[in-house]
């Protein structure tokens, strides 16, 4: 950790609450369509649609809404009513209007780290929505740079590091997803700290043994202050 110059933070479920809102929205969606399929089957069909659409829509609320509509049309055999389509759109609008709920100690940790490190946000999601949440969070002043990424893979992280003009070994990523925040960063020679969140979208699940012993895992973000050396 002595070489680290830049610490990047994931946003959703690392800086603030996100996935519980999506799960709440999915429950409302399943209830809306329960006359077509059992709830677990609707969730499974929606997940398949989301994964198939990532390349087209990317990540975030808008892609989620389009996937909900597409799934509703499919499982209803094109019989879903205009009223239900409107209700699905309203579920999406409610997601876009959710308050930003910071996770415990985030502001305190960022305040302490920024005197020793360059702090950046490196996250996926809808551009407008992520900027809305950042502006509403009260955290924006802590960050030197904000990167809303199409995906989190080796190539995207290489682009970020080039933009920041730092070496791979000078970069640390902090996030709740092994798949997005840990494994690709380790593969390019950076460092990573995993902070598991109690709820994780199925697409972000990954086996720990894939990088066993090569990254730090902590329970709470406040533990970063113990791990990161002061300069």
C-alpha positions as MATLAB code, in Angstrom:
seq = 'XXXXXXXXXXXXXXXXXXXXXXXXXXXXXXXXXXXXXXXXXXXXXXXXXXXXXXXXXXXXXXXXXXXXXXXXXXXXXXXXXXXXXXXXXXXXXXXXXXXXXXXXXXXXXXXXXXXXXXXXXXXXXXXXXXXXXXXXXXXXXXXXXXXXXXXXXXXXXXXXXXXXXXXXXXXXXXXXXXXXXXXXXXXXXXXXXXXXXXXXXXXXXXXXXXXXXXXXXXXXXXXXXXXXXXX';
ca = [
       0.000    0.000    0.000;
       2.998    2.338    0.330;
       2.996    2.998   -3.435;
      -0.667    4.011   -3.624;
      -1.331    7.545   -4.868;
      -4.952    7.286   -6.038;
      -7.882    5.639   -4.242;
     -10.962    5.046   -6.363;
     -14.351    4.351   -4.827;
     -17.264    2.544   -6.376;
     -20.507    4.469   -5.809;
     -23.555    2.214   -5.512;
     -23.536    0.195   -2.271;
     -20.050    1.518   -1.459;
     -20.755    5.218   -0.967;
     -24.539    4.986   -0.701;
     -27.481    2.567   -0.649;
     -28.557    1.248   -4.048;
     -29.384   -2.449   -4.447;
     -32.154   -2.518   -1.789;
     -34.023    0.074   -3.871;
     -33.756   -2.143   -6.951;
     -34.968   -5.170   -5.022;
     -37.922   -3.172   -3.732;
     -38.709   -2.111   -7.306;
     -38.462   -5.705   -8.514;
     -40.946   -6.848   -5.856;
     -43.445   -4.221   -7.061;
     -42.845   -5.347  -10.638;
     -43.396   -9.021   -9.832;
     -46.615   -8.237   -7.964;
     -47.825   -6.271  -10.979;
     -47.367   -9.307  -13.244;
     -48.217  -12.110  -10.807;
     -51.193  -13.218  -12.907;
     -48.759  -14.335  -15.640;
     -46.065  -16.239  -13.717;
     -44.953  -17.019  -10.146;
     -42.754  -14.330   -8.579;
     -39.520  -16.350   -8.717;
     -40.084  -17.098  -12.401;
     -40.701  -13.423  -13.182;
     -37.475  -12.476  -11.390;
     -35.582  -15.116  -13.356;
     -36.988  -13.916  -16.667;
     -36.193  -10.303  -15.813;
     -32.612  -11.194  -14.900;
     -32.120  -13.024  -18.212;
     -33.404   -9.961  -20.076;
     -31.165   -7.594  -18.113;
     -28.054   -9.654  -18.857;
     -28.927   -9.905  -22.552;
     -29.438   -6.127  -22.724;
     -26.306   -4.934  -20.923;
     -24.393   -4.582  -24.193;
     -27.202   -2.397  -25.600;
     -28.297   -0.340  -22.613;
     -25.422   -0.555  -20.152;
     -26.098   -0.397  -16.423;
     -28.585    1.722  -14.509;
     -32.238    2.553  -14.058;
     -33.109    3.251  -17.699;
     -31.805   -0.108  -18.892;
     -33.611   -1.762  -15.970;
     -36.924   -0.157  -16.991;
     -36.529   -1.167  -20.633;
     -35.746   -4.724  -19.534;
     -38.826   -4.768  -17.294;
     -41.026   -3.692  -20.198;
     -39.466   -6.214  -22.584;
     -39.912   -9.010  -20.058;
     -43.534   -8.030  -19.400;
     -44.310   -8.168  -23.125;
     -42.684  -11.574  -23.416;
     -44.161  -13.332  -20.402;
     -47.644  -11.927  -21.115;
     -47.406  -13.092  -24.736;
     -47.869   -9.468  -25.837;
     -51.045   -9.043  -23.808;
     -49.676   -6.714  -21.109;
     -51.945   -3.671  -20.810;
     -51.031   -0.046  -21.365;
     -51.888    0.571  -17.694;
     -49.294   -1.963  -16.582;
     -46.662   -0.500  -18.914;
     -47.400    2.873  -17.333;
     -47.040    1.318  -13.878;
     -43.639   -0.111  -14.873;
     -42.510    3.314  -16.048;
     -43.599    4.749  -12.695;
     -41.530    2.127  -10.865;
     -38.522    3.396  -12.807;
     -39.319    7.033  -12.092;
     -39.587    6.255   -8.381;
     -36.105    4.700   -8.525;
     -34.741    7.873  -10.095;
     -36.269    9.928   -7.280;
     -34.957    7.863   -4.348;
     -33.058    9.875   -1.739;
     -29.312    9.386   -1.464;
     -28.642    7.485    1.751;
     -24.929    7.500    2.594;
     -23.406    4.405    4.123;
     -21.965    4.728    7.625;
     -18.760    6.795    8.089;
     -18.252    7.505    4.364;
     -17.947   11.280    4.716;
     -15.580   10.953    7.697;
     -13.340    8.440    5.890;
     -13.124   10.519    2.716;
     -12.319   13.650    4.739;
      -9.413   11.840    6.390;
      -8.036   10.206    3.246;
      -8.058   13.190    0.900;
      -5.158   14.929    2.632;
      -2.895   11.987    1.741;
      -4.369   10.570   -1.465;
      -6.070   11.630   -4.671;
      -9.646   10.369   -4.421;
     -11.785    9.486   -7.426;
     -15.163    7.887   -8.115;
     -15.080    4.949  -10.531;
     -18.553    3.537  -11.033;
     -20.979    2.072  -13.535;
     -24.537    3.174  -14.168;
     -26.591    5.767  -15.965;
     -24.625    8.990  -16.462;
     -27.380   11.415  -15.434;
     -28.524    9.336  -12.481;
     -25.033    8.841  -11.073;
     -24.280   12.545  -11.339;
     -27.629   13.285   -9.666;
     -26.710   11.037   -6.753;
     -23.204   12.493   -6.479;
     -24.527   16.053   -6.465;
     -27.144   15.142   -3.854;
     -24.735   13.163   -1.685;
     -22.663   16.082   -0.433;
     -19.518   14.060   -1.225;
     -18.511   15.558   -4.558;
     -16.016   18.022   -3.039;
     -13.879   15.114   -1.818;
     -13.151   13.825   -5.327;
     -10.515   14.906   -7.821;
     -12.167   13.020  -10.699;
     -15.435   11.201  -11.465;
     -15.489    8.345  -13.989;
     -18.844    6.845  -15.043;
     -17.701    3.674  -16.805;
     -19.497    1.628  -19.463;
     -18.258   -1.472  -17.689;
     -15.554   -2.354  -15.214;
     -13.029   -4.509  -17.031;
      -9.303   -4.451  -17.693;
      -9.601   -2.133  -20.693;
     -11.789    0.417  -18.891;
      -9.484    0.509  -15.884;
      -6.464    0.971  -18.174;
      -8.225    3.996  -19.722;
      -8.910    5.428  -16.284;
      -5.305    5.049  -15.151;
      -4.064    6.661  -18.356;
      -6.401    9.588  -17.752;
      -5.134    9.921  -14.198;
      -1.526    9.609  -15.429;
      -0.496    7.069  -12.792;
       1.143    3.659  -12.796;
      -0.990    0.573  -12.218;
       0.683   -0.172   -8.892;
      -0.213    3.329   -7.660;
      -3.952    2.648   -7.947;
      -6.291    1.240   -5.296;
      -9.940    0.373   -5.958;
     -12.468    0.157   -3.122;
     -15.863   -1.425   -3.746;
     -18.507   -3.988   -2.884;
     -18.205   -6.181   -5.999;
     -15.500   -8.796   -6.493;
     -16.384   -9.036  -10.174;
     -16.267   -5.309  -10.929;
     -14.096   -3.698   -8.260;
     -11.530   -6.352   -7.362;
     -10.729   -8.949  -10.028;
     -10.103   -6.633  -13.026;
      -7.991   -4.249  -10.944;
      -5.826   -7.091   -9.645;
      -5.410   -8.412  -13.180;
      -3.812   -5.137  -14.345;
      -1.474   -4.895  -11.357;
      -3.454   -2.563   -9.123;
      -4.613   -3.053   -5.532;
      -8.155   -3.644   -4.305;
     -10.154   -3.592   -1.106;
     -13.467   -5.427   -0.972;
     -16.238   -4.192    1.335;
     -19.095   -6.700    0.948;
     -22.604   -5.278    1.015;
     -25.385   -7.361    2.538;
     -27.277   -7.409   -0.783;
     -25.527   -7.809   -4.146;
     -27.037   -7.981   -7.642;
     -26.620  -11.533   -8.974;
     -24.618  -10.285  -11.985;
     -21.911   -8.970   -9.638;
     -21.441  -12.226   -7.737;
     -18.065  -13.897   -8.107;
     -16.178  -16.613   -6.300;
     -13.702  -15.432   -3.675;
     -11.170  -18.117   -4.555;
     -10.541  -16.403   -7.909;
      -8.320  -13.873   -6.126;
      -7.853  -15.497   -2.754;
      -5.188  -13.750   -0.665;
      -4.502  -11.052   -3.257;
      -6.773   -8.348   -1.875;
      -7.977   -6.967    1.449;
     -11.525   -7.594    2.642;
     -12.976   -5.409    5.380;
     -16.394   -5.212    7.001;
     -16.674   -1.448    7.332;
     -15.257    1.475    5.382;
     -13.846    3.014    8.588;
     -11.238    0.221    8.547;
      -9.608    1.901    5.545;
      -8.058    4.421    7.905;
      -6.233    1.613    9.664;
      -5.006    0.020    6.423;
      -3.883    3.071    4.473;
      -0.582    4.648    5.608;
      -0.477    8.376    6.258;
       2.063   10.245    4.149;
];
